[in-house]
Amino acid sequence: MKSSRKSCRAAGDHILRAIKLQKYRSIKHQFEKELRETNKKNWRKFVEENLSLDIWVLPYKNMRKVKTKGSLNTLKDDQDNFTTN
């Protein structure tokens, strides 16, 4: 695809340039279509392998990575009152 784009830019003749530009656009469109299909196929494979077993695996896995900064500001005492500092 890259060489097709370069040859399109290098073409001096307007007709030749239009032909090469059309060829480049066709190759680019085909590449993008195949890329979308591959991404969709890989996503389906990922979902089937990982989420079909347990739908809560990823949310819990990602939440374990979240770190809190500092400590809690309030706690409950025996009378169900919130304490500060």
N, C-alpha and C positions, 0 to 999 in steps of 0.2 A: 504494500500500500504506500509506503514511504517513497519508494523509487517511482511509483506512478505519479505521485504528487510532484516530485522534483522534475520529472520529464514534462509535466504539464506546465510548470512555471518556466522552464527553459525554452519551450517552443516559441519561436518568433512569429510564425505565420498565424494569422487569426483563425483560419479554418482548421489548421493542424492543432492549434491550442484548444479550440472548442471540442474537437474529437477527443483529445487526450483528457480534457476536463470531464467530459461525459464518461469516459472509461474510468477515471479516478473516482467519480461519484458512484458509479456502479460497484466498483470494488469496495469502496467505503461502506456503502449500504449493505452489501453482502457480509462484510466483516461485522458490522454492528448487529445484524440479524443473527449471525452465528454466535456472537458474544451473548446476546440476550437469551438465546436458546440454551447455551451452555450454563449460564448463571441460573436459569430456571431449573434445569436438570440437577445441578449441584445443590440448589436449595432444597428441592424435593428429596434428594438423597439424604441430606443433612437432617431434615425433619423426620424422615422415616427412621433413620438410625438413632437419633437422639431423643426426639420428643414422643415417639410412639410408645416407648417404655414407660415414661413418667412425664406428664406435662409440666410438673413443678420442678424438674431438675434444673433447668436454666435459670429461672427466677431466683431460686434459693442459692444456686452457685454464684450468681452475680451479686446477690446481696451480701454474701459472706466476704466478698472483696471490698465492700464499702467500709471504710474506716471512719469512726467518729472522732472528732477533734475535741479533746478535753473530757471532762466528766459531766455528769448531770448536775444541774443547778439546784434542783429541789428533790427532796425525799419525803416520804410519808412517815409520820411518827405513829405511835400506838393509838392515838386518838383520831387517826385519819386526817390530821392537819399536815399541810405541806410546810416544810422547813426551807429556809433560805440560808445560804452561806453556812 
